[in-house]
Amino acid sequence: LDFPQFADDLDGIVARAGAAGVGLMVTISTRIRRFDQVLGVAGRFANVYCSVGTHPHNAHEELDIPVEEIVRLSQQPKVVSIGEAGLDYHYQHSTPRAQAEGFRNHIAAARITGLPLEIHTRDADADTIAILEDEHAKGAFPALLHCFTGGRDLAMRAVDLGLYVSFSGVVSFKKSYEL
């Protein structure tokens, strides 16, 4: 897991979430090469599901993973979505080119499987919209702007394509007035 400090308290986290009224949870994949860990967490709990994908920060590490592999892994019964994938230009951990290639591969997997794509986009609105519109023209796919820092234009363009928009924890950040 990308947050090993939580690994020792998974039982407690799931129990506290249940006590707070959370019925179902999805643990998000950020690296396909670590998918077995994410699937393992989902497998431990009846009410926890998972995604399969590569976060844009890690896109450069997994460009050799073909769409067919994402599709194959997504066939596990606990997998409910593809991603978290997209574009994140804020920290530049991966090049924009690597992120775009990974994003398009994940879109293709979502289109093939019919599973929703969980999109992460930060400081990349124009490129995100361009890729979404280009890929949508090739065939519709289900998706959710899962975590984004863009404004109304990005959200409305996504809705126009039939995608969903999430109000993630980003809206609680002190400097997220525009969101």
Secondary structure as GFF3:
##gff-version 3
##sequence-region A 1 179
A	DSSP	alpha_helix	4	7	.	.	.	ID=ss1
A	DSSP	alpha_helix	10	19	.	.	.	ID=ss2
A	DSSP	beta_strand	25	27	.	.	.	ID=ss3
A	DSSP	three_ten_helix	32	34	.	.	.	ID=ss4
A	DSSP	alpha_helix	35	44	.	.	.	ID=ss5
A	DSSP	beta_strand	48	52	.	.	.	ID=ss6
A	DSSP	three_ten_helix	56	61	.	.	.	ID=ss7
A	DSSP	alpha_helix	67	74	.	.	.	ID=ss8
A	DSSP	beta_strand	79	88	.	.	.	ID=ss9
A	DSSP	alpha_helix	96	113	.	.	.	ID=ss10
A	DSSP	beta_strand	117	122	.	.	.	ID=ss11
A	DSSP	alpha_helix	125	138	.	.	.	ID=ss12
A	DSSP	beta_strand	143	148	.	.	.	ID=ss13
A	DSSP	alpha_helix	152	160	.	.	.	ID=ss14
A	DSSP	beta_strand	164	165	.	.	.	ID=ss15
A	DSSP	three_ten_helix	169	172	.	.	.	ID=ss16
###
